[in-house]
Amino acid sequence: MSADLIAAITAGSPAAGAAPALPAFGGDAAVARDFSAWLSQEVSQLNQTMLAAEGKLQDQAAGRTQNLHEVMIALEESRLALQLAMQVRNKVLDAYQELMRMQI
């Protein structure tokens, strides 16, 4: 996930009572396309992070690199990025399920 997403999520200070400054998504089709493009970009960035870590791991296994610490850092970055993506997905699914449980 990008630093912009993390900054947007952590922008508000809970002690000050301010909510995070997240963009408002209405029913506008242009906004939906923007969100879709943003989501696609984030998933693509996550994929690139994981592919880079896998490439470094393969280089280490083939003996093409001597920097084990760089390989471990890349693997940890990809693991953390995947965990963040999964947590965001879980929160979105929870919100969707909560909306479906609401009675009109």
C-alpha positions as CSV (number, residue, x, y, z in Angstrom):
1,M,0.0,0.0,0.0
2,S,1.2,3.5,-0.6
3,A,2.4,6.0,1.9
4,D,-0.6,8.3,0.8
5,L,-3.1,5.7,2.1
6,I,-1.2,5.3,5.4
7,A,-1.0,9.1,5.8
8,A,-4.7,9.5,5.0
9,I,-5.6,6.8,7.6
10,T,-3.4,8.3,10.3
11,A,-4.0,12.0,9.5
12,G,-6.4,12.6,12.3
13,S,-5.2,12.8,15.9
14,P,-7.5,10.7,18.2
15,A,-6.4,12.8,21.2
16,A,-7.6,16.0,19.4
17,G,-10.9,14.3,18.4
18,A,-10.2,14.8,14.7
19,A,-11.3,12.2,12.3
20,P,-8.9,11.1,9.5
21,A,-9.1,13.2,6.4
22,L,-10.3,10.6,3.9
23,P,-11.9,11.5,0.6
24,A,-15.7,11.4,0.4
25,F,-17.0,8.9,-2.1
26,G,-20.5,9.8,-3.4
27,G,-22.6,8.1,-6.0
28,D,-20.9,10.0,-8.9
29,A,-19.6,7.8,-11.7
30,A,-16.4,9.8,-12.0
31,V,-15.7,9.4,-8.3
32,A,-16.3,5.6,-8.6
33,R,-13.9,5.5,-11.5
34,D,-11.3,7.4,-9.5
35,F,-11.7,4.9,-6.6
36,S,-11.5,2.0,-9.0
37,A,-8.3,3.4,-10.6
38,W,-6.8,4.1,-7.1
39,L,-7.6,0.5,-6.0
40,S,-6.2,-1.0,-9.1
41,Q,-3.0,1.1,-8.7
42,E,-2.6,-0.1,-5.0
43,V,-3.1,-3.7,-6.0
44,S,-0.6,-3.3,-8.8
45,Q,1.9,-1.7,-6.4
46,L,1.4,-4.6,-3.9
47,N,2.0,-7.1,-6.7
48,Q,5.2,-5.3,-7.8
49,T,6.5,-5.4,-4.2
50,M,5.8,-9.1,-3.9
51,L,7.5,-9.8,-7.3
52,A,10.5,-7.8,-6.3
53,A,10.9,-9.7,-3.1
54,E,10.5,-13.0,-4.9
55,G,13.1,-11.9,-7.4
56,K,15.6,-11.1,-4.6
57,L,14.9,-14.4,-3.0
58,Q,15.6,-16.3,-6.2
59,D,18.8,-14.3,-6.7
60,Q,19.9,-15.3,-3.2
61,A,19.0,-19.0,-3.8
62,A,21.0,-18.9,-7.1
63,G,24.0,-17.3,-5.4
64,R,23.8,-14.1,-7.5
65,T,23.8,-11.9,-4.4
66,Q,25.6,-11.9,-1.1
67,N,23.3,-9.4,0.7
68,L,21.0,-11.6,2.8
69,H,19.9,-8.6,4.8
70,E,18.5,-6.9,1.7
71,V,16.6,-10.1,0.8
72,M,15.1,-10.3,4.3
73,I,14.1,-6.6,4.3
74,A,12.4,-7.1,0.9
75,L,10.5,-10.1,2.1
76,E,9.4,-8.3,5.3
77,E,8.2,-5.3,3.3
78,S,6.2,-7.5,1.1
79,R,4.8,-9.4,4.0
80,L,3.7,-6.2,5.8
81,A,2.2,-4.8,2.6
82,L,0.1,-8.0,2.1
83,Q,-1.0,-7.9,5.8
84,L,-2.1,-4.3,5.4
85,A,-4.0,-5.1,2.2
86,M,-5.7,-8.0,4.0
87,Q,-6.7,-5.8,6.9
88,V,-8.1,-3.2,4.6
89,R,-10.1,-5.9,2.8
90,N,-11.4,-7.2,6.1
91,K,-12.5,-3.8,7.2
92,V,-14.3,-3.2,3.9
93,L,-16.1,-6.5,4.1
94,D,-17.1,-5.8,7.7
95,A,-18.5,-2.5,6.7
96,Y,-20.4,-4.0,3.7
97,Q,-21.8,-6.7,6.0
98,E,-22.9,-4.1,8.5
99,L,-24.7,-2.2,5.8
100,M,-26.5,-5.4,4.7
101,R,-27.7,-6.0,8.2
102,M,-29.2,-2.6,8.5
103,Q,-33.0,-2.5,8.4
104,I,-34.5,0.2,6.2
